[in-house]
Amino acid sequence: MGRFDRYLLQQLLMLFGFFALVLILVFWVNSAVSLLDKLLGDGQSARAFFYLTLLSLPSVMAKVLAIAGFAATVFVTNRLSSESELVVVQASGYSPYRLSRAVFVFSLLVTLMIAILSHVLVPMSLRESALRRAELAQDLTAQLLTEGSFVHPGDGVTFYVREITAGGELLDVYLSRKDENGDRQSFNATRALLVREDDGPMLLMFNGMTQDYEATDRRLSVTRFDSFAYALGPLFDAGTVPRQTASVTDTLTLLRASPDELAALKAKPEKVWTLVHERNGEALLAVAAVMIGFAALVAGGFSRFGLWRQILFAVVLLIVVKMIDTSTARTIRNDASLWIAVYLPALAGLAISYALLWRAAHPRLKPIRQSYADKATPSQNGGTP
């Protein structure tokens, strides 16, 4: 690469890192807020929250890297144009095609990053996140041990504890369960202990009473007790280990999978290849986004007032390419044999960028022709040419 190519690539990579960091933080914080409310509301620790949010980072990065590449390309090209650097380089003999070489290399680097994320890191993170969420769902202690608030760890189940001592003793406990028939069983105890048994967690209650209400007979029975043991396992929605699917399996494992392993994933070979092509198409969109951002601004030429119209035009073109991508994804879901359509958005973006570069390399001659026509008008009217 020439010196200017290295300079342009360096500028693109620096701005790409900045925009990628900003966009990742914005999307990551947005998704983390809802996750924080859910996990802390269920009594989970901050450590579990940070672990799950870190697992969501690959998915966020795969979504925003192409946008960051587009933003970096537009920003760098606009700055080089406003500072007349592009004009000087073009005056030295660089054509628009030659200028786009460093931008194309940059787009390939962004595509490689997204490909690694889509084929390897995102499926692994989704799988690990599903396993971790299942473990948290089975952690009944974290769901129950919340002081001073009513929690609902299962359908029709309500639990309350006023205080938890340093020794793990629960003070002033209330437990209520309502079944599908409307019958309700409630427990009140001044003290309780939550212990783990082989068949599930057990709640040991002391100095309390139980109330059994039968909805059909509208009869309430009250029983007082000194101590009572109640199995909690059947009450709660204990999470099961999620089944591994093709969408949470990395591409290399899918391609090496035997027919029996594909059957365990409940994925047919054509579905696997469609998924691989979709991941390829997601990565190749970065090439289209970056090249459109550069070509649209170069085609606009130099302007002292900036290239805001060209920037808006580039954004519109990117939206059109994304609409094509959405329609092709819907087509693939309906008919897997049309997998070639996955690559149409990237091809359309490259075709648009080539047309814009051709337009920049071959400016129209209409203004020159118009000037000759203006000069010829007086002689045609009998005046002096």
Secondary structure, 3 states (H helix, E strand, C coil): CCHHHHHHHHHHHHHHHHHHHHHHHHHHHHHHHHHHHHHHHCCCCHHHHHHHHHHCHHHHHHHHHHHHHHHHHHHHHHHHHHCCHHHHHHHCCCCHHHHHHHHHHHHHHHHHHHHHHHHHHHHHHHHHHHHHHHHHHHCHHHHHCCECCCECCCCCEEEEEEEECCCCCEEEEEEEEECCCCCEEEEEEEEEEEEEECCEEEEEEEEEEEEEEECCCCEEEEEEEEEEEEECHHHCCCCCCCCCCHHHCCHHHHHHCCHHHHHHCCCCHHHHHHHHHHHHHHHHHHHHHHHHHHHHHHHCCCCCCCCHHHHHHHHHHHHHHHHHHHHHHHHHHHCHHHHHHHHHHHHHHHHHHHHHHHHHHCCCCHHHHHHHHHHHHHHHCCCCC
